[in-house]
Amino acid sequence: MHPIGSPAGRLAAVGNQMIELHLWLSAELARLRASLGDTTPDARPSRDLRAHCLTFCAALGRHHTGEDGGAFRLLADQVPELRPVIDNLIVDHEVVAGILARVEELLDDATEVPAAQLRAELDGLAALLESHFRYEEKRLVAALNALTGRPGTAEDLLGLTAPPRPAG
């Protein structure tokens, strides 16, 4: 085990931090979907929902951009046999980016967009992310946790750091 303050200590648990980040993103998406509430044909997203949705989309985008330029690049160099897995994950990131762009387009004119249409996009995103996160965790966590002796932080490699869990 590495001292917590050492560069190796910071990076030795990147895979575990990725799982924490995935759990947080999944919980935020579930909370976002639950906040849609009324999806009758005339229902429209509220301003608060729009802000929450845009914040979530930005966080998820930063996470995937961070992985592509950080963790994935490092793993491709250190563990070349993971390159096909990484390529698959990058393709998933592109699909997710397309969904996020559609969600943002819908929210650009939230007064005209039914909440049901937004819910359909978010439901599709949730299904894709559930599969994507599990695949990524199954294939990469051990390799990420094996990285030692590298300076930097998990945020450098993952694009975000999951907020601390509330006490209690």
C-alpha positions, 0 to 999 in steps of 0.5 A: 500500500502506498502513502495517501499523499504520494503520487503512487498512492493517488493513482493506485486507486484510480479504478476505484475512484472511477467506480465512485464517479460512475456511481455518482453519475448514475445517481445524478441521472436517476435523480434527473429522470425522477425530477421530470415527473409529469410527462403528459403530452403538454408537460414542459421541463422547468427551469430548474430541471433544465439547469440540472440537466445541463450541469449533468450533461457537462459533467458527463462530457468532462468525464468522458473527455478526461478518460479519452485524453487521460486514463485511456491514453495512459492505459493504451501505452502501459497495457497495449492489450487493452487497446481494443477495449479502449477503442470500444469505450471511445465509440461509446463516448461518441454515442453518449456525446450524440445523446447529450447533444440531442438533450441540449438541443431539446433544452435550448427550446424547453418551452416547446419541448415536451418532457416526454421527449426529454425523458425518452432521451434520458432513458436511452442514455441511462440504458447505455451508460449502465452497460458502458459503466459496467463494461468499463469497470470490468475491463479497466479497474484492475489495470487502473489500480495497478498503475503506480509511481505516476504523478498526478491525480485521479481527476487528471485521468478521469476528468472529474472527481466524485463529490464526497458522500454525504455523512449519515 
